[in-house]
Amino acid sequence: MRRNIRNYLEEHAALAPLALVLVAVLQRDPDAASASDGGASTSTSSSGSPEPHTSSSRTSGSPDGSSSSSDSPPPGREAQASTSSRGGAADARPAEAGEVLVGSAEVSFHPSTRSSYLTLNPADDCAYLCNMAVAGPARRQGIALHLVRAAEEISRTAGRTELCLHLRFIDEPAARLYHKAGFAPVDQDGWWVLLLGKQQRYLMQKQL
């Protein structure tokens, strides 16, 4: 999996700025290195939850696989649109590194860098949030919302006025996240997609 992800990023890095990959990293407190847990404590925000910071890596395309935020499926696997989807995709680095990768999200700015669907394709000029994942142990700590906010900020910087994503009907945790972030459904799949073996989705959108 690590090799596949690395190859994917290397292949698409040259296609920037058509898409970006955002990552959420927990910064470990260096003063806690001598703690009994081997320095595994993390810096926290005033609310007591780990405070991630995000950075971007330019790339393009989507490894077809939403948070589950969005449905850009990786080969042989349908993407989920929620923080619970592809949760294992965001793997943590060793504690000794001082930082731990806990989440990632891809933002596409051009149709050529995202999958084309039979239904609910976002507008060409709409930024599109896809392939978002948060590592299992780091969920329910606000990291997914940090990634969504970072995606909104980078989309505004890129001159986009709307951010879109796909949300599956069955993905309730992701639905709560996106509604909280201010997204609203603008279209949805009909029942007939079930006959094609597909899951019904909403096309969600937020004005930036």
Secondary structure, 3 states (H helix, E strand, C coil): CHHHHHHHHHHHHHHCCCEEEEEEEEEECHHHCCCCCCCCCECECCCCCECEEEEEEEECCCCCCCECCCCCCCCCCCCCCECCCCHHHCCCCCHHHCEEEEEEEEEECCHHHCCCCCCCCCCCCCEEEEEEEECHHHCCCCHHHHHHHHHHHHHHHCCCCEEEEEEECCCHHHHHHHHHCCCEEEEECCHHHHHHCCCCEEEEEEEC
